[in-house]
Amino acid sequence: MAQADGLQKKLGVPVVVGMRYGNPSIQSGVDTLVAQGVERILAFPMYPQYAGATTGSSLECLYKELAPRRVVPTVRVVPPYYADPLYIGALAAVTRASIAAAAVAPEHLVISFHGIPKRYADEGDPYPAHCAETATLLSRMLGWPADRITQSFQSRFGREEWLQPYTDATFLELARAGRTIAAVCPGFTADCLETIEEINMTGRKSFLSAGGRAFHMVPCLNDAPEWIDAMAQIAGRELSGWSL
């Protein structure tokens, strides 16, 4: 919500939040905009890296919500911004500042993304490539050497194989080596259960219990000024040609 408020102040146009699961819903967001007389909508997915299960399903929900209406607003969609310099720059700024404030300087950085079943990628989902590019660009901007960084995937469930390496296994491996680490989750633009509970609580406990010396959690972009500025520039670019 804070992201939406900040973006609205920057752009001077109505900005609403619509969630695929939970409230406020996509339906309520569309209802709010239509009630205000909005005829053109820019959908800004909060998933920087495209996956059919995340961005794809959210857009499908948006289109299904719009389809039955007598008058359907014109819709544009912000394309995946996993490699956008504005997003990477904001991500690097937040990560750098957080690590600098860590109680113990981390020796290793774990860049953890939400996982998907491997078969999705085998069927053509671009998500793994998008994650790899984000991790590469973030590492380059931070100036960390490759041997001090591990990209991994979290949140797996079920019996089938998911994208690897797995974050929980990565934590255990680094813990047994006696490392101090920082974890960052670039696939989430706002902190949520997957970052707060899964990584900063369960992951932290697992890491320290297995012998890790110190664990630092880098917050998501949330409403950091660098991210609000980046969002406004990305949205402004995609709104180009529409009178505001």
Helices and strands as residue ranges (DSSP letters): H 2-11, H 26-35, E 40-43, I 52-56, H 57-66, E 74-77, H 85-100, E 108-114, H 118-122, H 127-142, G 146-148, E 149-154, H 167-176, E 180-184, H 193-196, I 198-203, H 204-209, E 214-217, H 225-238
